[in-house]
Amino acid sequence: VTARADSELRDKLGAEGYKVVIAVSALDIADGDEAYTFTVQGTDASGGNPVNVGALTLPAGAGVVGQYVIGVDAASLDKLAANVSDVELNVAVGVAGTTPSITVAAAWMAYDPL
């Protein structure tokens, strides 16, 4: 998920909220101890200084195929760069358990006018 200078969300950062939507098409919970964490990280234009701006944890054995939504505070994004069009977002996926496996079909950022 990236909000770049050519994004339709340009110049809206810092004014409202956003939702990062993650579409999961497959995941393993067979052993009941598999857990998954999605972390939204914001960086400046150089890709440096990553800051966690949102996260969601699926407890062990509780994940399902579908969409997951993480709210992102726009004010936090505004602090990452002097020019808000230089902010980039990435979604990191952490896994744990006996046989963790996950397929993320897509991820995107949606404007949330609050």
RODRENMAR-59045 format. One record per residue: residue in one letter; residue number from 1; x, y, z of N, C-alpha, C in turn. Coordinates in Angstrom, 1 decimal. Example, Ala and Ser with C-alpha at 12.3 -4.5 7.8 and 13.67 -1.06 7.14 Angstrom:
BEGIN
REC	aa	i	nxx	nyy	nzz	caxx	cayy	cazz	cxx	cyy	czz
REC	A	1	13.2	-5.7	7.8	12.3	-4.5	7.8	13.2	-3.3	7.8
REC	S	2	12.8	-2.2	7.1	13.7	-1.1	7.1	12.9	0.0	7.9
END
This chain:
BEGIN
REC	aa	i	nxx	nyy	nzz	caxx	cayy	cazz	cxx	cyy	czz
REC	V	1	0.9	-1.2	0.0	0.0	0.0	0.0	0.9	1.2	0.0
REC	T	2	0.7	2.1	-1.0	1.6	3.2	-1.1	0.8	4.5	-1.4
REC	A	3	1.0	5.6	-0.7	0.4	6.8	-1.1	1.5	7.7	-1.6
REC	R	4	1.6	7.8	-2.9	2.7	8.5	-3.6	2.2	9.8	-4.2
REC	A	5	3.1	10.6	-4.7	2.8	11.9	-5.3	1.7	11.8	-6.4
REC	D	6	1.6	10.7	-7.1	0.6	10.6	-8.2	-0.7	10.0	-7.7
REC	S	7	-0.8	9.7	-6.4	-2.0	9.1	-5.8	-3.2	10.0	-5.8
REC	E	8	-4.4	9.5	-5.9	-5.6	10.3	-5.8	-5.7	10.8	-4.4
REC	L	9	-5.0	10.2	-3.4	-5.1	10.7	-2.0	-4.1	11.8	-1.7
REC	R	10	-3.3	12.2	-2.7	-2.3	13.3	-2.5	-3.0	14.5	-1.9
REC	D	11	-2.3	15.2	-1.0	-2.7	16.4	-0.4	-3.9	16.2	0.5
REC	K	12	-4.3	15.0	0.8	-5.4	14.8	1.7	-4.8	14.2	3.0
REC	L	13	-3.6	13.8	3.0	-2.9	13.3	4.2	-2.9	14.3	5.3
REC	G	14	-3.1	14.0	6.5	-3.0	14.9	7.6	-4.3	15.6	7.9
REC	A	15	-5.3	15.4	7.1	-6.5	16.1	7.3	-7.6	15.2	7.8
REC	E	16	-7.6	13.9	7.4	-8.6	13.0	7.7	-8.0	11.7	8.2
REC	G	17	-8.8	10.6	8.1	-8.3	9.3	8.5	-8.3	8.4	7.3
REC	Y	18	-7.7	7.3	7.4	-7.5	6.3	6.3	-7.7	4.9	6.9
REC	K	19	-8.1	4.0	6.0	-8.2	2.6	6.4	-7.3	1.8	5.4
REC	V	20	-6.5	1.0	6.0	-5.8	0.1	5.1	-6.5	-1.3	5.1
REC	V	21	-6.9	-1.7	3.9	-7.7	-2.9	3.8	-6.7	-4.0	3.2
REC	I	22	-6.8	-5.2	3.9	-5.9	-6.3	3.5	-6.8	-7.5	3.2
REC	A	23	-6.7	-7.9	1.9	-7.6	-9.1	1.5	-6.7	-10.3	1.6
REC	V	24	-7.2	-11.3	2.4	-6.5	-12.5	2.7	-7.3	-13.6	1.9
REC	S	25	-6.6	-14.3	1.0	-7.3	-15.3	0.2	-7.0	-16.8	0.7
REC	A	26	-6.0	-16.9	1.6	-5.7	-18.2	2.2	-4.9	-18.0	3.4
REC	L	27	-5.1	-18.9	4.5	-4.2	-18.9	5.6	-4.4	-20.2	6.3
REC	D	28	-3.3	-20.6	7.0	-3.3	-21.9	7.7	-3.5	-21.7	9.2
REC	I	29	-4.5	-22.4	9.7	-4.8	-22.4	11.2	-4.9	-23.8	11.6
REC	A	30	-4.4	-24.8	10.9	-4.7	-26.2	11.1	-4.2	-26.7	12.5
REC	D	31	-3.1	-26.2	13.0	-2.6	-26.7	14.3	-3.2	-25.9	15.4
REC	G	32	-3.9	-24.8	15.1	-4.5	-24.0	16.2	-3.6	-23.0	16.9
REC	D	33	-2.3	-23.1	16.5	-1.3	-22.1	17.1	-0.8	-21.1	16.2
REC	E	34	-1.2	-21.1	14.9	-0.8	-20.1	13.9	-1.4	-18.8	14.2
REC	A	35	-0.5	-17.8	14.3	-1.0	-16.4	14.5	-0.4	-15.5	13.5
REC	Y	36	-1.1	-14.4	13.1	-0.6	-13.5	12.1	-0.8	-12.1	12.6
REC	T	37	0.2	-11.2	12.3	0.2	-9.8	12.6	0.4	-9.0	11.4
REC	F	38	-0.5	-8.0	11.2	-0.3	-7.0	10.1	0.1	-5.7	10.7
REC	T	39	1.2	-5.1	10.2	1.7	-3.9	10.7	1.8	-2.9	9.6
REC	V	40	1.2	-1.7	9.7	1.3	-0.7	8.7	2.4	0.2	9.1
REC	Q	41	3.4	0.3	8.2	4.6	1.1	8.5	4.6	2.3	7.5
REC	G	42	4.8	3.5	8.1	4.9	4.7	7.2	6.4	5.1	7.2
REC	T	43	6.8	5.6	6.0	8.2	6.1	5.8	8.2	7.4	5.1
REC	D	44	9.3	8.1	5.2	9.4	9.3	4.4	9.8	8.9	2.9
REC	A	45	10.0	9.8	2.0	10.2	9.5	0.6	11.4	8.7	0.4
REC	S	46	12.4	8.8	1.2	13.7	8.0	1.1	13.5	6.5	1.5
REC	G	47	12.3	6.2	2.1	12.1	4.9	2.6	12.7	4.6	3.9
REC	G	48	13.3	5.6	4.5	14.0	5.5	5.8	13.1	5.8	7.0
REC	N	49	13.5	5.5	8.1	12.8	5.9	9.4	11.4	5.3	9.5
REC	P	50	11.2	4.0	9.3	9.9	3.5	9.4	9.3	3.7	10.7
REC	V	51	8.0	4.0	10.7	7.2	4.2	12.0	6.0	3.4	11.8
REC	N	52	5.6	2.6	12.9	4.4	1.8	12.9	3.2	2.8	13.1
REC	V	53	2.3	2.8	12.2	1.1	3.7	12.3	-0.2	3.0	12.5
REC	G	54	-0.1	1.6	12.5	-1.3	0.8	12.7	-1.0	-0.6	12.7
REC	A	55	-1.7	-1.4	13.4	-1.5	-2.9	13.5	-2.7	-3.6	13.8
REC	L	56	-2.7	-4.9	13.5	-3.8	-5.8	13.8	-3.2	-7.2	14.0
REC	T	57	-3.6	-7.9	15.0	-3.1	-9.2	15.3	-4.3	-10.2	15.2
REC	L	58	-4.1	-11.3	14.5	-5.1	-12.4	14.5	-4.6	-13.4	15.5
REC	P	59	-5.4	-13.6	16.6	-4.9	-14.5	17.6	-4.7	-15.9	17.1
REC	A	60	-4.0	-16.7	17.8	-3.7	-18.1	17.4	-5.0	-18.8	17.1
REC	G	61	-5.0	-19.4	15.9	-6.1	-20.2	15.4	-7.4	-19.5	15.1
REC	A	62	-7.4	-18.1	15.1	-8.6	-17.4	14.9	-8.7	-16.7	13.6
REC	G	63	-7.8	-16.8	12.7	-7.8	-16.2	11.4	-8.8	-16.8	10.4
REC	V	64	-9.4	-16.0	9.6	-10.3	-16.5	8.5	-9.9	-15.8	7.2
REC	V	65	-10.3	-16.4	6.1	-10.2	-15.8	4.8	-11.1	-14.6	4.7
REC	G	66	-10.7	-13.5	4.2	-11.5	-12.3	4.1	-10.7	-11.0	4.1
REC	Q	67	-11.4	-10.0	4.4	-10.8	-8.7	4.5	-10.6	-8.2	5.9
REC	Y	68	-9.4	-7.6	6.2	-9.1	-7.0	7.5	-8.8	-5.6	7.3
REC	V	69	-9.3	-4.7	8.2	-9.2	-3.3	8.1	-8.4	-2.7	9.3
REC	I	70	-7.4	-1.9	9.0	-6.6	-1.2	10.0	-6.8	0.3	9.9
REC	G	71	-7.3	0.9	10.9	-7.4	2.4	10.9	-6.1	3.0	11.0
REC	V	72	-5.8	4.1	10.3	-4.6	4.8	10.3	-4.9	6.3	10.6
REC	D	73	-4.2	6.8	11.7	-4.4	8.2	12.1	-3.6	9.1	11.1
REC	A	74	-4.3	9.9	10.4	-3.7	10.8	9.3	-2.7	11.7	9.9
REC	A	75	-2.9	12.2	11.2	-2.0	13.1	11.8	-0.6	12.4	12.0
REC	S	76	-0.6	11.1	12.2	0.7	10.4	12.3	1.4	10.4	11.0
REC	L	77	0.7	10.2	9.9	1.3	10.3	8.6	1.9	11.6	8.3
REC	D	78	1.2	12.7	8.7	1.6	14.0	8.4	3.0	14.3	9.1
REC	K	79	3.3	13.6	10.2	4.5	13.9	10.9	5.8	13.2	10.2
REC	L	80	5.5	12.3	9.3	6.6	11.6	8.7	7.4	12.4	7.7
REC	A	81	6.8	13.4	7.1	7.6	14.1	6.1	7.0	15.5	6.0
REC	A	82	7.8	16.5	5.7	7.4	17.9	5.6	6.4	18.0	4.4
REC	N	83	6.6	17.3	3.4	5.6	17.3	2.2	4.9	16.0	2.3
REC	V	84	3.6	16.0	2.6	2.8	14.8	2.8	2.7	13.9	1.6
REC	S	85	3.0	14.4	0.4	3.0	13.6	-0.8	4.2	12.7	-0.8
REC	D	86	5.2	12.9	0.1	6.4	12.0	0.2	6.2	10.8	1.1
REC	V	87	5.1	10.7	1.7	4.8	9.6	2.7	4.5	8.3	1.9
REC	E	88	5.1	7.2	2.3	4.8	5.9	1.7	4.4	5.0	2.8
REC	L	89	3.4	4.1	2.5	3.0	3.1	3.5	3.3	1.7	3.0
REC	N	90	3.6	0.8	3.9	3.9	-0.6	3.6	3.2	-1.4	4.6
REC	V	91	2.8	-2.6	4.3	2.2	-3.5	5.2	3.2	-4.7	5.4
REC	A	92	3.6	-4.9	6.6	4.4	-6.0	7.0	3.6	-7.1	7.6
REC	V	93	3.8	-8.4	7.3	3.1	-9.5	7.8	4.0	-10.3	8.7
REC	G	94	3.7	-10.5	9.9	4.4	-11.4	10.8	3.7	-12.7	11.1
REC	V	95	4.4	-13.8	11.1	3.7	-15.1	11.3	4.4	-15.8	12.5
REC	A	96	3.6	-16.7	13.1	4.1	-17.5	14.2	3.3	-18.8	14.3
REC	G	97	3.8	-19.8	14.9	3.1	-21.0	15.1	3.8	-22.2	14.4
REC	T	98	3.2	-23.3	14.4	3.8	-24.6	13.8	3.9	-24.5	12.3
REC	T	99	2.8	-24.2	11.6	2.8	-24.2	10.1	2.2	-23.0	9.5
REC	P	100	2.6	-21.8	9.9	2.0	-20.6	9.4	2.2	-20.4	7.9
REC	S	101	1.1	-20.1	7.2	1.1	-19.8	5.8	0.0	-18.9	5.5
REC	I	102	0.2	-17.8	4.8	-0.8	-16.8	4.5	-0.6	-16.3	3.1
REC	T	103	-1.7	-16.1	2.4	-1.7	-15.5	1.0	-2.5	-14.2	1.1
REC	V	104	-1.8	-13.1	0.9	-2.4	-11.8	0.8	-2.7	-11.5	-0.6
REC	A	105	-3.9	-11.4	-1.0	-4.3	-11.2	-2.4	-4.1	-9.8	-2.9
REC	A	106	-4.4	-8.9	-1.9	-4.3	-7.4	-2.3	-4.3	-6.6	-1.0
REC	A	107	-3.8	-5.4	-1.1	-3.9	-4.5	0.1	-4.0	-3.1	-0.5
REC	W	108	-4.8	-2.3	0.1	-5.0	-0.9	-0.4	-5.4	0.0	0.7
REC	M	109	-5.3	1.3	0.4	-5.6	2.3	1.4	-6.9	3.0	0.9
REC	A	110	-7.8	3.2	1.8	-9.1	3.8	1.5	-9.2	5.1	2.3
REC	Y	111	-9.7	6.1	1.7	-10.0	7.4	2.4	-11.1	7.2	3.3
REC	D	112	-11.0	7.7	4.5	-12.1	7.7	5.5	-12.3	9.1	6.0
REC	P	113	-13.4	9.7	5.5	-13.7	11.1	5.9	-14.0	11.3	7.3
REC	L	114	-14.1	10.3	8.1	-14.4	10.4	9.5	-15.8	10.9	9.6
END
